[in-house]
Amino acid sequence: MAMIPNFFGNRRSSSIFDPFSMDLWDPFKDFDFPTPTSFPQLSRENSAFVSTRVDWKETPNAHVFKADLPGLKKEEVKVEIEDERVLQISGERHVEKEEKKDTWHRVERSSGKFSRRFRLPEDVKMEDVKASMENGVLTVTVPKLEKKKAETRSVEISG
């Protein structure tokens, strides 16, 4: 392993090159201005916010949102409608209790509050929104209004 150069200083405790490591080199760590790594608590909460992935698909009858929320119970998640047409999905992942006798080797699961907001189109029935949660996936279904078919009527021509 000595043949692999260490370009980023001695960041790791061992000399083994780990291509799957999530350790990030911070080029600004020696400067005095604040960086995301200067505030680990802030960056940890931010990562929970950013990592809440949501898919939004439109079907002929509804808009369907699916959010990956592994490890959360439905009681820890809120689905709200704001200002008539804004869907908000929010909640909080709590930090696992640390004990002094434990040795942590890696912490990759995010914790903290998360919130995602979506402005919905005008053709939805806000009063009929439904949400369900199964196996850590939240599904929110927002039905569409039925489109009125254009009525055609004959107009009598005078003269």
KETIFI-694543 format. One record per residue: y, x, z of N, C-alpha, C, O in turn; residue number from 1. Coordinates in pm, 1 decimal, always signed. Layout:
residues N
n_north / n_east / n_up / ca_north / ca_east / ca_up / c_north / c_east / c_up / o_north / o_east / o_up / num
Y / X / Z / Y / X / Z / Y / X / Z / Y / X / Z / NUM
...
END
This chain:
residues 159
n_north / n_east / n_up / ca_north / ca_east / ca_up / c_north / c_east / c_up / o_north / o_east / o_up / num
-119.5 / +80.2 / +0.0 / +0.0 / +0.0 / +0.0 / +126.6 / +84.9 / +0.0 / +235.6 / +32.5 / -22.7 / 1
+114.5 / +209.4 / +23.9 / +231.8 / +295.9 / +25.2 / +291.9 / +310.0 / -113.5 / +405.0 / +356.8 / -126.6 / 2
+219.6 / +271.1 / -216.7 / +270.7 / +283.4 / -352.3 / +372.2 / +173.5 / -384.8 / +448.1 / +186.3 / -480.9 / 3
+374.3 / +66.4 / -306.2 / +470.5 / -41.0 / -330.7 / +599.2 / -5.8 / -257.7 / +599.0 / +5.3 / -135.1 / 4
+710.0 / +12.1 / -330.9 / +834.5 / +50.7 / -264.7 / +890.1 / -63.7 / -180.7 / +872.7 / -181.3 / -212.7 / 5
+956.1 / -26.7 / -74.7 / +1018.0 / -126.0 / +12.8 / +1167.8 / -123.0 / -14.8 / +1240.6 / -43.8 / +45.1 / 6
+1214.3 / -209.5 / -105.9 / +1353.2 / -210.2 / -149.0 / +1446.7 / -272.6 / -47.1 / +1566.1 / -242.9 / -46.8 / 7
+1395.5 / -357.0 / +37.8 / +1481.3 / -436.1 / +123.9 / +1481.1 / -389.3 / +269.3 / +1505.9 / -469.3 / +359.5 / 8
+1454.6 / -266.2 / +292.7 / +1456.2 / -216.7 / +429.7 / +1327.7 / -252.3 / +501.3 / +1236.6 / -310.0 / +442.0 / 9
+1320.3 / -218.1 / +628.4 / +1199.9 / -242.4 / +706.4 / +1209.0 / -380.3 / +770.0 / +1243.2 / -392.0 / +887.7 / 10
+1178.7 / -484.7 / +693.3 / +1191.7 / -622.0 / +741.5 / +1065.7 / -670.1 / +810.6 / +1072.0 / -756.9 / +897.7 / 11
+955.2 / -616.9 / +774.1 / +828.0 / -666.6 / +826.7 / +773.6 / -569.4 / +930.8 / +799.8 / -449.1 / +929.1 / 12
+696.7 / -628.5 / +1020.8 / +640.2 / -545.6 / +1125.5 / +524.7 / -460.9 / +1072.8 / +497.8 / -353.5 / +1126.6 / 13
+455.8 / -507.4 / +968.2 / +348.0 / -428.8 / +910.4 / +391.0 / -377.4 / +773.8 / +490.4 / -423.5 / +717.5 / 14
+316.7 / -283.3 / +721.9 / +353.6 / -225.7 / +592.9 / +283.2 / -296.7 / +477.7 / +290.6 / -250.3 / +363.9 / 15
+216.1 / -406.8 / +504.0 / +144.4 / -480.2 / +399.2 / +243.2 / -568.1 / +323.0 / +322.1 / -641.4 / +382.8 / 16
+237.7 / -559.6 / +190.6 / +323.6 / -642.1 / +106.5 / +264.6 / -781.6 / +98.4 / +149.5 / -797.4 / +58.0 / 17
+340.7 / -882.4 / +135.8 / +295.0 / -1021.0 / +136.1 / +373.6 / -1098.7 / +30.8 / +487.4 / -1137.7 / +56.8 / 18
+315.7 / -1122.4 / -88.3 / +391.2 / -1190.6 / -194.1 / +420.2 / -1336.7 / -161.2 / +506.8 / -1397.2 / -224.4 / 19
+350.3 / -1394.6 / -64.0 / +370.7 / -1535.0 / -27.9 / +457.8 / -1551.4 / +94.7 / +473.7 / -1662.8 / +144.7 / 20
+513.7 / -1443.8 / +143.6 / +597.1 / -1450.9 / +263.1 / +724.5 / -1527.2 / +233.4 / +780.5 / -1516.4 / +124.3 / 21
+770.2 / -1604.5 / +331.0 / +894.4 / -1679.5 / +315.8 / +1011.8 / -1603.9 / +377.5 / +1122.4 / -1657.2 / +386.4 / 22
+987.7 / -1479.2 / +420.2 / +1097.8 / -1400.0 / +473.4 / +1198.1 / -1379.0 / +361.6 / +1161.1 / -1340.9 / +250.6 / 23
+1324.1 / -1403.6 / +390.6 / +1426.5 / -1390.2 / +288.0 / +1518.4 / -1274.0 / +320.6 / +1557.4 / -1254.2 / +435.7 / 24
+1551.6 / -1199.9 / +220.9 / +1645.0 / -1089.8 / +236.7 / +1785.2 / -1147.8 / +233.7 / +1820.5 / -1221.6 / +141.7 / 25
+1863.9 / -1115.2 / +332.6 / +2001.1 / -1165.0 / +340.6 / +2094.8 / -1050.6 / +304.0 / +2116.5 / -961.2 / +385.8 / 26
+2151.7 / -1051.0 / +181.6 / +2237.6 / -940.2 / +139.7 / +2368.8 / -933.8 / +217.8 / +2438.5 / -832.4 / +212.3 / 27
+2403.4 / -1039.8 / +290.1 / +2529.4 / -1044.0 / +363.1 / +2512.6 / -1021.9 / +512.9 / +2607.8 / -1040.7 / +588.7 / 28
+2394.1 / -982.7 / +556.8 / +2368.7 / -974.9 / +700.8 / +2455.6 / -872.0 / +772.2 / +2478.5 / -885.9 / +892.3 / 29
+2504.4 / -770.4 / +703.8 / +2585.8 / -667.0 / +768.2 / +2735.6 / -697.3 / +764.0 / +2815.3 / -620.3 / +817.5 / 30
+2774.7 / -807.5 / +701.6 / +2915.0 / -845.1 / +696.5 / +2949.7 / -931.2 / +817.3 / +2861.8 / -990.3 / +880.0 / 31
+3080.3 / -937.8 / +849.6 / +3123.1 / -1009.0 / +968.8 / +3142.9 / -1158.6 / +948.6 / +3152.1 / -1232.2 / +1046.8 / 32
+3149.7 / -1206.1 / +824.2 / +3172.3 / -1349.5 / +805.0 / +3040.7 / -1424.7 / +825.0 / +2932.7 / -1368.4 / +807.5 / 33
+3051.3 / -1554.6 / +862.3 / +2930.5 / -1632.2 / +891.8 / +2847.5 / -1659.6 / +766.9 / +2901.7 / -1685.2 / +659.4 / 34
+2716.4 / -1653.9 / +782.2 / +2621.9 / -1684.5 / +674.9 / +2524.7 / -1789.4 / +726.7 / +2521.7 / -1815.3 / +847.0 / 35
+2445.0 / -1850.8 / +639.3 / +2349.1 / -1951.1 / +687.0 / +2252.7 / -1896.7 / +791.4 / +2209.2 / -1970.7 / +879.7 / 36
+2218.0 / -1766.4 / +782.5 / +2126.1 / -1711.5 / +881.6 / +2196.3 / -1678.4 / +1012.6 / +2129.7 / -1649.7 / +1112.1 / 37
+2330.2 / -1681.6 / +1014.7 / +2403.6 / -1657.3 / +1139.1 / +2387.1 / -1773.2 / +1235.8 / +2401.8 / -1756.0 / +1356.8 / 38
+2356.6 / -1890.9 / +1183.3 / +2344.3 / -2010.6 / +1265.3 / +2204.7 / -2069.2 / +1245.7 / +2189.7 / -2166.1 / +1171.2 / 39
+2102.9 / -2013.7 / +1309.8 / +1967.5 / -2061.5 / +1284.1 / +1948.3 / -2209.5 / +1315.7 / +1872.3 / -2277.1 / +1246.3 / 40
+2015.5 / -2261.9 / +1419.2 / +1999.1 / -2403.0 / +1452.9 / +2056.7 / -2490.9 / +1342.4 / +1996.6 / -2591.3 / +1304.2 / 41
+2174.9 / -2452.0 / +1290.8 / +2237.0 / -2528.5 / +1183.3 / +2149.9 / -2523.9 / +1058.4 / +2128.5 / -2626.2 / +993.4 / 42
+2100.0 / -2406.0 / +1025.1 / +2020.4 / -2394.8 / +904.5 / +1888.1 / -2467.8 / +920.5 / +1834.0 / -2518.3 / +822.1 / 43
+1834.9 / -2474.7 / +1041.2 / +1710.6 / -2545.7 / +1065.3 / +1731.3 / -2695.9 / +1047.0 / +1647.7 / -2762.5 / +985.9 / 44
+1842.7 / -2750.4 / +1099.6 / +1871.5 / -2892.5 / +1082.1 / +1899.0 / -2922.7 / +935.8 / +1857.5 / -3026.5 / +884.3 / 45
+1968.6 / -2832.5 / +869.4 / +1998.9 / -2850.9 / +728.5 / +1871.8 / -2854.5 / +645.8 / +1861.7 / -2932.2 / +550.8 / 46
+1773.9 / -2770.7 / +681.0 / +1651.7 / -2767.3 / +602.8 / +1576.4 / -2899.0 / +613.7 / +1513.6 / -2941.9 / +516.9 / 47
+1581.5 / -2964.7 / +730.8 / +1516.4 / -3095.0 / +744.0 / +1585.8 / -3195.4 / +653.3 / +1519.9 / -3278.1 / +590.3 / 48
+1716.7 / -3189.0 / +646.2 / +1793.3 / -3280.9 / +561.6 / +1759.2 / -3257.9 / +414.6 / +1736.7 / -3353.1 / +339.9 / 49
+1755.7 / -3133.3 / +374.2 / +1733.0 / -3100.5 / +233.7 / +1588.6 / -3125.6 / +193.0 / +1563.1 / -3165.1 / +79.2 / 50
+1493.4 / -3103.5 / +283.6 / +1353.6 / -3110.8 / +243.7 / +1297.0 / -3251.6 / +240.8 / +1179.2 / -3268.6 / +209.2 / 51
+1375.5 / -3352.7 / +272.4 / +1327.2 / -3489.5 / +262.5 / +1331.6 / -3530.5 / +116.1 / +1437.0 / -3566.1 / +63.5 / 52
+1218.0 / -3525.3 / +52.4 / +1207.9 / -3553.3 / -90.6 / +1189.1 / -3702.3 / -114.1 / +1108.7 / -3766.7 / -46.7 / 53
+1263.1 / -3756.7 / -209.3 / +1256.2 / -3899.3 / -241.0 / +1243.8 / -3915.8 / -392.4 / +1319.6 / -3856.7 / -469.3 / 54
+1147.3 / -3997.0 / -432.9 / +1134.2 / -4035.8 / -573.4 / +1192.6 / -4175.3 / -589.1 / +1171.7 / -4261.4 / -503.5 / 55
+1265.8 / -4198.4 / -697.9 / +1324.1 / -4328.9 / -726.5 / +1283.0 / -4366.6 / -867.3 / +1319.9 / -4299.9 / -964.0 / 56
+1205.4 / -4475.3 / -878.2 / +1167.5 / -4521.8 / -1012.2 / +1211.4 / -4665.9 / -1028.4 / +1219.7 / -4742.1 / -932.1 / 57
+1239.2 / -4700.8 / -1152.4 / +1278.7 / -4837.0 / -1184.3 / +1168.3 / -4900.0 / -1267.4 / +1127.6 / -4846.0 / -1370.3 / 58
+1120.7 / -5014.1 / -1221.9 / +1021.1 / -5091.0 / -1295.4 / +1092.3 / -5213.5 / -1352.7 / +1209.3 / -5236.0 / -1321.3 / 59
+1025.6 / -5292.4 / -1434.9 / +1091.9 / -5413.1 / -1487.3 / +1134.9 / -5510.9 / -1377.5 / +1228.5 / -5588.3 / -1397.3 / 60
+1067.1 / -5507.9 / -1261.4 / +1095.7 / -5605.4 / -1156.2 / +1167.4 / -5549.7 / -1034.0 / +1221.1 / -5627.2 / -954.9 / 61
+1170.0 / -5417.0 / -1015.8 / +1226.0 / -5362.0 / -891.3 / +1262.0 / -5215.3 / -905.8 / +1223.6 / -5148.5 / -1001.8 / 62
+1337.5 / -5167.1 / -806.7 / +1361.5 / -5024.0 / -787.5 / +1270.9 / -4983.2 / -671.5 / +1270.9 / -5048.3 / -567.0 / 63
+1193.7 / -4876.0 / -689.3 / +1097.9 / -4834.1 / -587.3 / +1131.3 / -4691.1 / -544.3 / +1141.9 / -4600.4 / -626.8 / 64
+1147.5 / -4673.8 / -412.6 / +1176.5 / -4542.9 / -354.3 / +1054.9 / -4499.4 / -274.1 / +998.9 / -4577.9 / -197.6 / 65
+1013.8 / -4373.1 / -291.9 / +903.5 / -4317.3 / -212.5 / +952.6 / -4187.7 / -150.4 / +997.9 / -4096.9 / -220.1 / 66
+942.8 / -4180.7 / -16.3 / +988.5 / -4062.5 / +57.4 / +871.9 / -4000.8 / +131.7 / +798.0 / -4070.4 / +201.2 / 67
+855.1 / -3870.0 / +117.2 / +752.3 / -3798.4 / +192.0 / +805.3 / -3768.1 / +331.2 / +901.9 / -3693.4 / +347.0 / 68
+741.3 / -3826.7 / +432.3 / +782.5 / -3807.2 / +571.7 / +659.5 / -3774.1 / +656.4 / +624.6 / -3850.0 / +746.7 / 69
+593.6 / -3661.7 / +628.1 / +469.5 / -3631.1 / +699.5 / +493.3 / -3611.6 / +849.6 / +591.0 / -3549.7 / +891.9 / 70
+401.4 / -3666.2 / +927.4 / +407.9 / -3649.3 / +1071.9 / +499.6 / -3746.4 / +1143.5 / +506.3 / -3744.9 / +1266.4 / 71
+570.7 / -3831.3 / +1069.7 / +661.0 / -3927.4 / +1134.1 / +594.4 / -4064.3 / +1143.2 / +516.7 / -4104.2 / +1056.5 / 72
+627.3 / -4134.0 / +1250.3 / +581.0 / -4271.7 / +1267.1 / +689.8 / -4364.3 / +1214.2 / +805.8 / -4324.8 / +1202.2 / 73
+651.6 / -4487.3 / +1182.7 / +750.1 / -4580.3 / +1127.9 / +861.7 / -4609.2 / +1226.6 / +972.0 / -4645.3 / +1185.5 / 74
+835.5 / -4594.3 / +1356.7 / +937.5 / -4616.7 / +1458.5 / +1044.7 / -4506.4 / +1458.4 / +1153.3 / -4525.8 / +1512.9 / 75
+1014.8 / -4392.9 / +1398.3 / +1108.0 / -4279.7 / +1394.0 / +1193.5 / -4278.1 / +1267.5 / +1274.9 / -4187.8 / +1248.5 / 76
+1174.9 / -4377.8 / +1181.3 / +1245.4 / -4384.6 / +1053.0 / +1326.5 / -4513.2 / +1049.2 / +1280.1 / -4617.9 / +1094.5 / 77
+1448.9 / -4505.3 / +994.7 / +1533.0 / -4623.9 / +977.6 / +1562.9 / -4642.5 / +829.4 / +1594.9 / -4547.1 / +758.6 / 78
+1551.9 / -4766.4 / +784.2 / +1591.7 / -4803.3 / +648.6 / +1701.7 / -4907.0 / +664.7 / +1680.9 / -5012.2 / +725.1 / 79
+1819.5 / -4876.5 / +609.9 / +1935.7 / -4964.1 / +627.5 / +2004.6 / -4989.0 / +494.1 / +1997.4 / -4908.0 / +401.6 / 80
+2071.8 / -5103.8 / +487.0 / +2155.6 / -5137.7 / +372.5 / +2299.7 / -5135.3 / +421.8 / +2334.3 / -5204.9 / +517.2 / 81
+2383.2 / -5055.7 / +357.2 / +2524.4 / -5045.3 / +395.4 / +2611.6 / -5089.8 / +279.0 / +2574.7 / -5074.7 / +162.5 / 82
+2726.7 / -5144.4 / +312.0 / +2827.6 / -5179.0 / +210.3 / +2767.7 / -5250.7 / +90.0 / +2799.4 / -5219.9 / -24.9 / 83
+2681.1 / -5346.2 / +118.4 / +2622.2 / -5431.0 / +14.9 / +2517.9 / -5362.0 / -72.8 / +2410.5 / -5418.4 / -93.3 / 84
+2544.7 / -5243.1 / -125.0 / +2452.3 / -5183.1 / -221.2 / +2419.3 / -5036.9 / -195.7 / +2386.0 / -4964.8 / -289.8 / 85
+2427.6 / -4990.8 / -71.0 / +2392.0 / -4852.3 / -39.7 / +2267.2 / -4854.6 / +47.7 / +2267.7 / -4909.5 / +157.8 / 86
+2160.5 / -4793.9 / -3.4 / +2035.4 / -4783.3 / +71.5 / +2037.4 / -4651.4 / +146.7 / +2060.6 / -4546.3 / +86.8 / 87
+2013.1 / -4655.5 / +277.9 / +2009.2 / -4532.7 / +358.0 / +1873.9 / -4521.8 / +427.3 / +1827.9 / -4615.1 / +493.0 / 88
+1811.2 / -4404.8 / +410.8 / +1685.6 / -4372.6 / +478.6 / +1716.8 / -4257.5 / +572.4 / +1764.2 / -4152.8 / +528.3 / 89
+1690.4 / -4275.7 / +702.5 / +1723.5 / -4171.0 / +799.0 / +1618.5 / -4166.0 / +908.7 / +1535.2 / -4255.7 / +921.8 / 90
+1624.3 / -4059.7 / +986.7 / +1531.5 / -4042.4 / +1097.7 / +1547.7 / -3906.2 / +1158.6 / +1644.2 / -3835.1 / +1130.7 / 91
+1451.7 / -3869.5 / +1243.0 / +1458.7 / -3739.2 / +1309.2 / +1319.0 / -3687.0 / +1337.0 / +1231.8 / -3758.8 / +1385.9 / 92
+1300.4 / -3559.6 / +1304.3 / +1178.0 / -3488.6 / +1342.3 / +1211.6 / -3406.7 / +1465.7 / +1309.2 / -3331.6 / +1466.7 / 93
+1131.3 / -3421.2 / +1568.5 / +1157.9 / -3349.2 / +1692.6 / +1089.2 / -3212.9 / +1691.2 / +981.6 / -3196.4 / +1633.8 / 94
+1153.6 / -3116.2 / +1755.4 / +1099.7 / -2980.9 / +1764.8 / +981.3 / -2983.2 / +1859.9 / +985.0 / -3047.8 / +1964.6 / 95
+875.8 / -2911.5 / +1821.6 / +759.4 / -2902.6 / +1908.1 / +795.6 / -2823.8 / +2033.8 / +866.5 / -2723.4 / +2026.7 / 96
+746.9 / -2869.7 / +2147.9 / +778.2 / -2805.4 / +2275.2 / +719.9 / -2664.4 / +2277.6 / +601.2 / -2644.3 / +2251.8 / 97
+805.4 / -2567.6 / +2308.9 / +761.8 / -2427.9 / +2314.5 / +722.1 / -2392.1 / +2457.1 / +790.7 / -2427.3 / +2553.1 / 98
+611.9 / -2322.7 / +2468.7 / +570.2 / -2271.8 / +2598.7 / +581.1 / -2120.4 / +2595.9 / +554.1 / -2056.7 / +2494.1 / 99
+621.0 / -2063.5 / +2709.1 / +646.3 / -1919.0 / +2715.5 / +521.5 / -1836.4 / +2686.8 / +532.1 / -1723.7 / +2638.4 / 100
+403.5 / -1890.7 / +2716.0 / +281.1 / -1812.8 / +2695.8 / +236.1 / -1809.6 / +2549.6 / +148.7 / -1730.8 / +2513.6 / 101
+295.0 / -1894.2 / +2465.4 / +256.5 / -1899.9 / +2324.1 / +325.5 / -1790.2 / +2244.2 / +439.4 / -1752.9 / +2272.6 / 102
+255.1 / -1739.5 / +2144.5 / +312.5 / -1643.3 / +2051.0 / +317.7 / -1709.6 / +1914.4 / +214.1 / -1742.8 / +1856.8 / 103
+437.8 / -1728.9 / +1863.0 / +455.3 / -1791.8 / +1732.8 / +455.1 / -1683.9 / +1625.6 / +525.6 / -1583.8 / +1638.5 / 104
+377.3 / -1702.8 / +1521.0 / +374.2 / -1608.3 / +1409.9 / +459.8 / -1655.9 / +1293.5 / +512.5 / -1574.8 / +1217.3 / 105
+473.4 / -1786.5 / +1279.9 / +553.2 / -1839.8 / +1170.3 / +591.6 / -1983.5 / +1204.2 / +509.8 / -2060.2 / +1255.0 / 106
+715.8 / -2018.9 / +1175.9 / +761.8 / -2157.0 / +1192.8 / +820.7 / -2200.3 / +1059.1 / +929.4 / -2156.3 / +1021.7 / 107
+749.0 / -2286.4 / +986.9 / +792.9 / -2330.2 / +855.4 / +824.2 / -2479.4 / +850.6 / +898.0 / -2524.5 / +763.1 / 108
+769.0 / -2555.4 / +943.1 / +795.7 / -2698.9 / +943.1 / +936.0 / -2722.8 / +994.4 / +976.7 / -2667.0 / +1096.2 / 109
+1009.6 / -2806.3 / +922.9 / +1148.1 / -2830.0 / +960.4 / +1156.1 / -2938.6 / +1066.6 / +1066.4 / -3021.9 / +1080.4 / 110
+1264.9 / -2935.5 / +1140.3 / +1290.0 / -3037.6 / +1241.1 / +1437.9 / -3070.8 / +1238.6 / +1518.5 / -2997.8 / +1180.8 / 111
+1472.2 / -3180.9 / +1301.4 / +1610.8 / -3222.6 / +1305.4 / +1629.2 / -3355.9 / +1236.7 / +1532.6 / -3419.9 / +1195.2 / 112
+1754.4 / -3397.3 / +1225.1 / +1785.5 / -3526.0 / +1165.0 / +1789.4 / -3513.9 / +1013.1 / +1822.9 / -3408.8 / +958.4 / 113
+1754.9 / -3622.1 / +947.2 / +1767.1 / -3626.4 / +802.0 / +1825.6 / -3761.0 / +762.8 / +1811.9 / -3859.5 / +835.3 / 114
+1890.3 / -3764.0 / +648.9 / +1949.8 / -3886.8 / +599.3 / +1966.3 / -3875.0 / +448.8 / +2017.3 / -3774.8 / +398.8 / 115
+1923.5 / -3976.8 / +377.5 / +1942.2 / -3982.3 / +232.9 / +2003.9 / -4117.1 / +199.6 / +1964.1 / -4219.7 / +254.8 / 116
+2101.4 / -4116.7 / +108.9 / +2172.3 / -4239.6 / +70.2 / +2167.1 / -4255.6 / -80.6 / +2177.1 / -4158.5 / -155.5 / 117
+2151.0 / -4381.3 / -124.0 / +2142.6 / -4411.2 / -266.2 / +2227.1 / -4534.5 / -297.1 / +2211.2 / -4638.9 / -233.8 / 118
+2316.8 / -4521.9 / -394.6 / +2394.5 / -4637.4 / -439.5 / +2309.3 / -4711.8 / -541.8 / +2265.7 / -4655.5 / -642.2 / 119
+2287.3 / -4838.8 / -513.6 / +2201.2 / -4919.9 / -598.7 / +2282.2 / -4990.6 / -705.9 / +2401.0 / -5016.3 / -686.4 / 120
+2220.3 / -5022.5 / -818.4 / +2290.9 / -5095.2 / -923.9 / +2318.8 / -5239.3 / -880.5 / +2269.7 / -5285.0 / -777.2 / 121
+2396.6 / -5308.3 / -959.2 / +2439.0 / -5444.4 / -924.6 / +2329.7 / -5549.6 / -941.7 / +2340.8 / -5659.0 / -886.4 / 122
+2225.9 / -5518.8 / -1016.4 / +2124.6 / -5620.2 / -1047.7 / +2009.6 / -5625.2 / -947.2 / +1894.8 / -5644.5 / -987.5 / 123
+2037.1 / -5608.2 / -816.7 / +1931.0 / -5607.5 / -716.2 / +1949.7 / -5718.8 / -613.9 / +2061.5 / -5763.6 / -588.8 / 124
+1838.9 / -5762.5 / -555.5 / +1839.6 / -5863.9 / -449.3 / +1836.3 / -5790.3 / -315.1 / +1729.0 / -5755.4 / -265.9 / 125
+1951.8 / -5767.3 / -257.3 / +1958.7 / -5690.0 / -132.9 / +1891.2 / -5762.1 / -15.7 / +1843.9 / -5697.5 / +77.7 / 126
+1886.7 / -5894.5 / -20.4 / +1827.4 / -5969.4 / +90.2 / +1674.2 / -5964.7 / +89.2 / +1611.5 / -6003.9 / +187.6 / 127
+1613.2 / -5917.9 / -19.5 / +1467.3 / -5914.8 / -30.2 / +1408.4 / -5773.9 / -25.1 / +1295.6 / -5753.4 / -70.0 / 128
+1481.3 / -5677.5 / +28.0 / +1432.7 / -5539.3 / +36.3 / +1313.9 / -5533.3 / +132.5 / +1317.6 / -5592.3 / +240.4 / 129
+1210.0 / -5462.6 / +92.9 / +1090.4 / -5446.9 / +175.7 / +1059.4 / -5298.1 / +190.9 / +1082.0 / -5219.4 / +98.9 / 130
+1007.2 / -5260.0 / +308.8 / +969.7 / -5120.8 / +332.9 / +833.2 / -5117.2 / +400.0 / +800.4 / -5203.8 / +481.1 / 131
+753.6 / -5015.5 / +365.3 / +623.9 / -4995.6 / +429.5 / +599.2 / -4845.8 / +441.0 / +655.1 / -4766.1 / +365.8 / 132
+514.5 / -4809.4 / +536.5 / +485.3 / -4667.3 / +555.8 / +334.7 / -4650.6 / +572.3 / +271.7 / -4716.6 / +655.0 / 133
+278.4 / -4560.6 / +491.3 / +135.5 / -4535.5 / +496.4 / +109.5 / -4387.8 / +468.0 / +157.8 / -4332.8 / +369.1 / 134
+32.2 / -4324.8 / +556.3 / -5.2 / -4183.6 / +541.3 / +114.9 / -4091.6 / +521.0 / +108.9 / -3998.8 / +440.2 / 135
+223.3 / -4116.3 / +593.2 / +340.9 / -4030.4 / +585.6 / +428.0 / -4051.8 / +463.4 / +517.2 / -3971.3 / +436.9 / 136
+404.1 / -4158.8 / +388.0 / +486.0 / -4189.2 / +270.9 / +554.5 / -4324.1 / +293.9 / +488.7 / -4426.9 / +310.0 / 137
+687.2 / -4321.4 / +295.0 / +766.4 / -4442.7 / +308.6 / +792.0 / -4498.8 / +168.8 / +837.0 / -4426.8 / +79.7 / 138
+763.2 / -4626.9 / +150.1 / +789.4 / -4693.5 / +22.5 / +888.8 / -4805.6 / +46.8 / +863.7 / -4895.1 / +127.4 / 139
+1002.0 / -4801.0 / -23.1 / +1104.2 / -4904.1 / -13.5 / +1113.5 / -4970.7 / -150.6 / +1135.0 / -4904.3 / -251.9 / 140
+1097.1 / -5102.0 / -152.1 / +1101.7 / -5177.5 / -277.2 / +1223.9 / -5268.4 / -275.6 / +1240.2 / -5350.6 / -185.5 / 141
+1309.6 / -5252.7 / -376.4 / +1430.5 / -5334.0 / -389.7 / +1414.6 / -5416.9 / -517.0 / +1428.3 / -5364.4 / -627.5 / 142
+1385.4 / -5547.7 / -501.7 / +1363.8 / -5631.6 / -620.8 / +1491.6 / -5648.4 / -703.5 / +1603.0 / -5642.6 / -651.5 / 143
+1471.6 / -5669.1 / -833.0 / +1584.0 / -5694.0 / -923.5 / +1610.0 / -5843.6 / -934.2 / +1519.8 / -5925.1 / -914.4 / 144
+1733.3 / -5878.4 / -965.4 / +1767.2 / -6017.2 / -995.8 / +1704.1 / -6053.3 / -1129.6 / +1691.6 / -5969.2 / -1218.7 / 145
+1664.8 / -6179.0 / -1142.1 / +1610.7 / -6222.8 / -1270.0 / +1724.8 / -6233.2 / -1370.0 / +1830.3 / -6289.4 / -1340.9 / 146
+1701.7 / -6178.8 / -1486.3 / +1805.0 / -6184.1 / -1589.7 / +1805.3 / -6323.4 / -1651.1 / +1700.9 / -6380.0 / -1683.7 / 147
+1924.9 / -6376.0 / -1665.6 / +1937.6 / -6506.0 / -1729.8 / +1917.0 / -6488.5 / -1879.6 / +1972.0 / -6398.0 / -1942.4 / 148
+1837.0 / -6577.1 / -1933.7 / +1818.9 / -6574.0 / -2078.5 / +1938.2 / -6643.7 / -2141.3 / +1986.6 / -6744.7 / -2090.3 / 149
+1984.2 / -6590.0 / -2250.5 / +2098.5 / -6649.1 / -2320.0 / +2060.0 / -6786.4 / -2373.8 / +1960.9 / -6803.2 / -2444.8 / 150
+2141.2 / -6881.7 / -2337.6 / +2116.1 / -7017.4 / -2386.9 / +2184.7 / -7033.8 / -2522.7 / +2297.0 / -6988.0 / -2543.6 / 151
+2115.3 / -7099.1 / -2612.3 / +2170.9 / -7125.2 / -2744.8 / +2185.6 / -7276.0 / -2760.1 / +2092.0 / -7352.1 / -2735.4 / 152
+2302.9 / -7316.7 / -2800.7 / +2323.0 / -7458.6 / -2826.3 / +2397.1 / -7473.4 / -2958.6 / +2473.5 / -7386.0 / -2999.5 / 153
+2373.8 / -7580.4 / -3020.6 / +2435.6 / -7607.0 / -3150.2 / +2574.0 / -7664.9 / -3127.0 / +2595.6 / -7743.0 / -3034.4 / 154
+2665.1 / -7626.3 / -3210.6 / +2801.6 / -7678.8 / -3207.3 / +2822.1 / -7755.0 / -3337.3 / +2800.2 / -7703.6 / -3447.0 / 155
+2864.5 / -7878.2 / -3321.0 / +2885.6 / -7961.6 / -3438.7 / +3014.3 / -7918.6 / -3509.1 / +3116.6 / -7894.3 / -3445.3 / 156
+3007.1 / -7910.3 / -3636.7 / +3122.5 / -7871.2 / -3716.6 / +3189.4 / -7999.0 / -3767.6 / +3126.1 / -8081.9 / -3832.9 / 157
+3315.6 / -8012.8 / -3737.2 / +3389.1 / -8133.4 / -3780.5 / +3456.1 / -8107.9 / -3914.4 / +3473.2 / -7993.4 / -3956.2 / 158
+3493.3 / -8214.7 / -3980.0 / +3572.8 / -8203.1 / -4100.7 / +3516.7 / -8250.5 / -4223.4 / +3581.2 / -8242.4 / -4328.0 / 159
END
